Amino acid sequence: MWYFSNFWFNLLLNDLGDFSEDESLRYEILPIKTRYIKPNEPYDIIIENSKDIIKNGDFLVISETPIAISQGRLVDEGKFKPSITAFILADIWSKYIWGYILGPLLGVKKRTIKNLRNLPQEARSHKEVVLRCYGLKHALKPASEAGIDLSNAPGTYVSLLPKNPQKVAEDIAGELSQITNRNVVVMIIDTDATYELAGIKFTSIPQAVAGIRSNMGIFGYILGRFGKLLGPTPLAISVLQNVDRTMEIAKMADKYQRKNKSNIETVYDMKKAFNGEIGDITVEMLDSVEHTPAVIVRRK
């Protein structure tokens, strides 16, 4: 979710690591800069701003958030009254059990633990949204549940994962091929982590490309504490690749975005950027800054 900024409650952000210097020298990364893609507005600007620089064999790696917002996959958390279950998940499970017991025990970052211990009241409504949209196994994850993102949505809205990202990736690749007569691979990724344990690649979020077991919720997150962190999660790819190759490209794109000066990792960074409360952020404010919804990864 690194479109403008990344996560709503992605307080458990992990260090995705770096490729070796030799590996990174094999590729160049070209950012695709746009204005803010508004809710229910076509994402054609990504195609338009890519067409003149894309080449045969390039990977166009797109954040899931602008695609989801373009599809209108928005939910207003301010309209959700927290249930008793949501209260327990926010105020006891995430804040205290994970913030004071499981987090330190499982080696969660100190910054994350601090954030969990200071979860705002809005976390209750957020948990209610997760429960209704994705179920208990995702709501039990202490943060960054089911890939839900607030960081590029106005007010108290959040964006869910995109609908049918595989079709979106194929459609964008097809349109670019028709316009440019070049063959490119389009990938849609989410910054939530993919892990590997006992030779099995998996992620907690509901969607992933073939070769990565998805929709594991809290079970995937806990198992990930004992596995190897591979990188962000590819949700879809227009042409099926070896999964290790897919992860390699996704990780390079994500690494570039994390070093991007306009990139903001958390909801707290977003508040600082706009010097106000999250609920007061408008579409106009989001449109006032530069966005990088995609990058081109090109082998030299």
C-alpha positions in Angstrom: 0.0 0.0 0.0 2.7 2.6 -0.8 0.6 4.8 -3.1 1.0 8.0 -1.1 1.4 6.4 2.3 1.0 2.9 3.3 -1.0 1.6 6.2 -4.0 2.3 8.5 -3.0 0.0 11.4 0.1 -1.5 9.8 1.9 -1.0 13.1 3.6 -4.4 12.8 5.6 -3.2 9.8 8.6 -5.5 9.3 12.0 -4.6 7.8 11.7 -6.2 4.3 15.5 -6.2 4.0 17.6 -5.3 1.0 18.8 -7.0 -2.1 22.6 -7.4 -2.3 24.4 -4.6 -4.1 25.1 -6.9 -7.0 21.5 -7.9 -7.3 20.2 -4.3 -7.3 22.7 -3.3 -10.0 21.1 -5.7 -12.4 17.9 -3.5 -12.5 16.8 0.1 -12.8 13.6 1.4 -11.2 11.5 4.1 -12.9 8.7 5.8 -10.9 5.3 6.5 -12.5 4.1 9.7 -10.9 0.5 10.8 -11.0 -2.1 13.0 -9.3 -4.4 11.4 -6.8 -6.6 8.8 -8.3 -10.0 9.5 -6.8 -12.7 7.1 -5.7 -14.6 5.5 -8.6 -12.3 7.3 -11.1 -10.5 5.2 -13.8 -6.9 4.3 -13.2 -6.1 5.1 -16.9 -3.6 7.8 -15.8 -1.2 5.0 -14.7 -1.4 3.6 -18.3 -1.1 7.0 -19.8 2.0 8.0 -17.8 3.7 4.6 -18.4 3.2 4.2 -22.2 6.0 6.4 -23.4 8.7 4.9 -21.2 7.7 1.2 -21.0 9.8 -1.3 -23.0 9.6 -4.9 -23.9 10.2 -7.1 -20.9 9.5 -4.5 -18.3 7.6 -5.1 -15.1 5.0 -2.5 -14.2 4.5 -2.9 -10.5 1.3 -1.2 -9.1 0.2 -0.6 -5.6 -3.1 -2.2 -4.7 -4.5 0.9 -3.0 -5.1 3.1 -6.1 -6.7 0.2 -7.8 -9.0 -0.5 -4.9 -9.9 3.2 -4.6 -10.6 3.4 -8.3 -13.0 0.5 -7.9 -14.8 2.3 -5.1 -13.7 -0.3 -2.6 -14.2 2.2 0.3 -15.8 1.7 3.7 -16.5 4.6 6.1 -15.4 3.3 9.5 -17.0 6.2 11.2 -20.4 4.6 10.5 -19.6 1.3 12.2 -20.6 0.9 15.8 -18.1 -1.4 17.5 -19.5 -4.7 18.9 -18.4 -6.2 22.1 -16.1 -8.5 20.1 -14.5 -5.4 18.5 -14.0 -3.8 21.9 -12.3 -6.9 23.2 -10.1 -7.2 20.1 -9.0 -3.6 20.2 -8.8 -2.8 23.9 -7.6 -6.1 25.3 -6.3 -8.4 22.6 -4.3 -5.9 20.5 -3.5 -3.3 23.0 -2.7 -5.3 26.1 -2.1 -9.0 25.1 -0.1 -8.2 22.0 1.2 -4.9 23.3 2.5 -6.2 26.6 2.8 -10.0 26.3 2.8 -11.6 22.8 4.5 -8.7 21.1 7.6 -8.7 23.3 7.6 -12.5 23.5 7.6 -13.0 19.7 10.1 -10.2 19.0 7.9 -7.6 17.6 9.6 -4.2 17.1 9.8 -1.8 20.0 8.2 0.9 17.8 5.3 -1.4 17.0 4.8 -2.4 20.6 4.7 1.2 21.6 2.1 1.9 19.0 0.0 -1.1 20.1 0.0 0.1 23.6 -1.3 3.5 22.5 -4.0 2.3 20.1 -6.7 5.1 19.6 -10.4 4.5 20.2 -10.9 4.4 16.4 -9.3 1.0 16.5 -12.6 -0.4 17.8 -14.5 0.6 14.7 -11.6 -0.6 12.6 -11.9 -4.0 14.2 -15.6 -4.0 13.5 -15.0 -3.4 9.8 -12.4 -6.2 9.7 -14.9 -8.6 11.4 -17.7 -7.8 9.0 -15.6 -7.8 5.8 -13.1 -10.5 6.4 -14.0 -12.4 9.6 -12.4 -13.3 13.0 -9.2 -14.8 11.8 -8.2 -11.5 10.2 -9.5 -9.4 13.0 -7.4 -11.4 15.5 -4.3 -10.0 13.8 -3.2 -7.2 16.0 -2.6 -4.7 13.2 -2.6 -4.4 9.4 -5.6 -6.7 9.2 -6.5 -8.2 5.8 -4.6 -5.5 3.9 -7.2 -2.8 4.8 -5.7 0.6 4.2 -6.6 4.1 5.4 -3.6 6.0 4.2 -5.0 7.2 0.8 -8.6 7.6 1.7 -10.3 10.7 2.9 -11.8 11.2 6.3 -12.7 8.0 8.1 -12.8 5.9 5.0 -10.6 2.9 4.5 -9.9 0.9 1.3 -10.4 -2.8 1.1 -8.3 -5.0 -1.2 -9.1 -4.6 -4.9 -11.7 -6.8 -6.5 -10.3 -9.4 -9.0 -6.8 -8.0 -9.2 -5.8 -10.7 -11.6 -8.2 -9.3 -14.2 -7.0 -5.8 -13.6 -3.4 -6.8 -14.1 -4.3 -8.6 -17.4 -6.4 -5.7 -18.6 -3.6 -3.1 -18.0 -1.0 -5.3 -19.7 -3.3 -5.9 -22.6 -4.1 -2.2 -23.0 -0.4 -1.3 -22.8 0.4 -3.9 -25.4 -2.2 -2.6 -27.7 -1.1 1.0 -27.3 2.7 0.5 -27.5 3.0 -2.8 -29.3 5.3 -3.9 -26.4 5.0 -6.9 -24.2 5.1 -6.0 -20.5 4.3 -7.9 -17.3 1.9 -6.1 -14.9 2.0 -6.9 -11.2 -0.2 -5.7 -8.4 1.3 -5.9 -4.9 0.5 -5.2 -1.3 3.2 -4.3 1.2 1.8 -6.8 3.8 4.4 -9.5 4.2 4.9 -12.9 2.6 6.9 -15.4 4.7 8.4 -18.8 4.1 8.5 -21.7 6.6 9.4 -25.3 5.8 9.5 -24.5 2.1 6.0 -23.1 2.1 5.4 -19.5 1.1 2.4 -17.8 2.8 0.8 -14.6 3.7 -1.9 -13.5 6.2 -3.9 -11.4 3.7 -6.8 -12.8 1.7 -5.2 -12.7 -1.8 -1.9 -13.7 -3.4 -0.5 -15.0 -6.6 -0.2 -18.8 -7.3 2.6 -20.3 -5.2 1.9 -18.2 -2.1 -0.7 -19.6 0.3 -3.0 -16.7 1.3 -5.9 -15.9 3.6 -4.2 -17.2 6.7 -5.0 -14.3 9.0 -3.6 -14.5 12.5 -2.3 -18.0 11.8 -0.1 -16.7 9.0 1.1 -13.8 11.1 2.1 -16.0 14.0 3.8 -18.6 11.8 5.6 -15.8 10.1 7.3 -15.0 13.4 9.1 -18.3 13.0 9.7 -18.2 9.3 11.7 -16.2 6.8 10.4 -12.8 5.8 10.5 -12.7 2.0 9.0 -9.3 1.1 5.7 -7.7 0.1 2.9 -9.8 -1.3 2.1 -10.0 -5.0 -1.7 -10.1 -5.4 -1.7 -10.7 -9.1 0.5 -10.9 -12.2 -0.5 -10.7 -15.8 1.9 -13.4 -16.9 2.6 -16.2 -14.5 6.3 -16.3 -13.4 8.3 -18.4 -11.1 7.2 -17.4 -7.7 10.8 -16.6 -6.6 11.2 -14.3 -9.6 7.9 -12.7 -8.8 9.0 -12.0 -5.2 12.3 -10.6 -6.4 10.6 -8.0 -8.6 8.0 -7.1 -6.0 10.7 -6.6 -3.3 12.8 -4.3 -5.5 9.7 -2.2 -6.3 8.8 -2.0 -2.6 12.4 -1.2 -1.6 12.4 1.7 -4.0 9.2 3.1 -2.7 10.3 2.9 0.9 13.2 5.1 0.0 11.0 7.6 -1.8 10.9 10.9 0.1 7.2 11.3 -0.5 6.5 7.8 0.9 4.8 7.7 4.3 4.7 4.4 6.1 2.0 4.9 8.8 -1.2 6.7 9.7 0.9 8.7 12.2 3.2 10.0 9.4 0.1 10.9 7.4 -1.2 13.0 10.3 2.1 14.8 10.4 2.2 15.4 6.7 -1.1 17.1 6.7 -0.7 18.7 10.1 -4.1 17.5 11.3 -6.4 14.7 12.3 -7.0 11.8 9.9 -10.7 12.4 9.9 -10.2 15.9 8.6 -8.2 14.8 5.5 -10.0 15.5 2.3 -9.7 14.4 -1.3 -8.4 17.9 -2.2 -5.6 17.5 0.4 -4.7 14.1 -1.0 -4.7 15.6 -4.5 -2.3 18.3 -3.4 0.7 16.0 -3.1 2.5 13.9 -5.7 1.7 10.2 -5.9 3.7 7.3 -7.2 1.2 4.5 -7.6 3.5 2.3 -9.8 7.1 1.8 -10.8 8.7 0.1 -13.7 11.3 -2.5 -12.9 13.7 -3.0 -15.9 16.6 -5.3 -16.3 19.7 -3.5 -17.5 
